[in-house]
């Protein structure tokens, strides 16, 4: 029948996957639900937090680094952004360090926006920017053959200079 692929999520600091999909209980697009004894939650800023017996006690001889990732309540701050749905499945949506902070102080994760923009067949790559700006913008690389085809379908000259598109 083929090979079944099932996603999971973990990091060195959790000693193994702490969230996993199972063949009998999985959701496409998610990394699964927490394993036994493991709790996950999403912080106000969208960061995935993990707590459980699998979470390490700290970095050897580096208390400052340890306190950066484990808070006073024992939650491991993963650095990943995520969402938990109504059934308890976790989806990873980006990295906290990739967050754009606009001039108005709004935090925006570029990954979901880049993903949506890149679904357009005319776009080959998209990068969302805007740190310190009042708005975000997308830098877009178009797919030349698709643009020519689209121009032709619109009754326009398919040889129109790409710089004019």
Residue pairs with C-beta under 8 A, 6 or more apart in sequence:
4 23
6 20
6 21
6 22
6 23
6 26
6 32
7 20
7 21
7 26
7 30
7 31
7 32
8 17
8 19
8 20
8 21
8 31
8 32
9 17
9 18
9 19
9 20
9 31
9 32
9 90
9 92
10 16
10 17
10 18
10 19
11 78
12 56
13 55
13 56
13 69
13 76
13 78
14 50
14 52
14 54
14 55
14 56
14 76
15 54
15 55
15 56
16 54
17 35
18 34
18 35
18 38
18 40
18 50
18 52
18 54
18 55
19 31
19 32
19 33
19 34
19 35
19 38
19 40
19 90
20 31
20 32
20 33
20 35
21 27
21 30
21 31
21 32
21 33
21 89
22 32
25 33
26 32
27 85
27 87
27 89
29 91
30 85
30 89
30 90
30 91
31 89
31 90
31 91
31 92
32 89
32 90
33 87
33 88
33 89
33 90
34 40
34 50
34 52
34 88
34 90
35 52
35 54
37 52
37 53
37 54
38 50
38 51
38 52
38 53
38 54
39 50
39 51
39 52
40 48
40 49
40 50
40 51
40 84
40 90
41 49
41 75
41 84
42 48
42 49
42 82
42 83
42 84
43 49
43 77
45 96
45 107
46 81
46 82
46 83
46 93
46 96
46 107
46 109
47 77
47 78
47 79
47 80
47 81
47 82
47 96
48 78
48 80
48 81
48 82
48 90
48 92
49 75
49 76
49 77
49 78
50 75
50 76
50 78
51 73
51 74
51 75
51 76
55 70
55 74
55 76
56 76
58 66
58 70
59 65
59 66
68 77
69 76
69 77
69 79
70 76
70 77
71 77
79 95
79 96
79 97
80 92
80 94
80 95
80 96
81 92
81 93
81 94
81 95
81 96
81 99
81 109
82 90
82 91
82 92
82 93
83 90
83 91
83 93
84 90
84 91
85 91
93 109
93 111
93 112
94 109
94 110
94 111
94 112
95 111
98 109
98 110
98 111
99 107
99 108
99 109
99 110
100 107
100 108
100 109
100 110
100 128
100 129
100 130
100 131
100 136
101 107
101 108
101 131
101 132
102 108
102 130
102 131
102 132
102 133
102 134
102 135
102 136
103 132
103 133
103 134
104 134
108 128
108 130
108 136
110 127
110 128
110 129
110 136
113 126
113 128
113 136
113 138
114 126
114 127
114 128
114 138
117 123
117 126
117 128
117 138
117 140
118 124
118 125
118 126
121 143
121 146
122 142
122 143
122 146
122 147
122 150
123 140
123 141
123 142
123 143
124 141
124 142
124 143
125 140
125 141
126 138
126 139
126 140
126 141
127 138
127 139
128 136
128 137
128 138
128 139
129 136
129 137
129 138
129 139
130 136
130 137
142 162
142 165
144 162
147 162
147 165
148 158
148 159
149 158
151 157
151 158
151 160
151 165
152 158
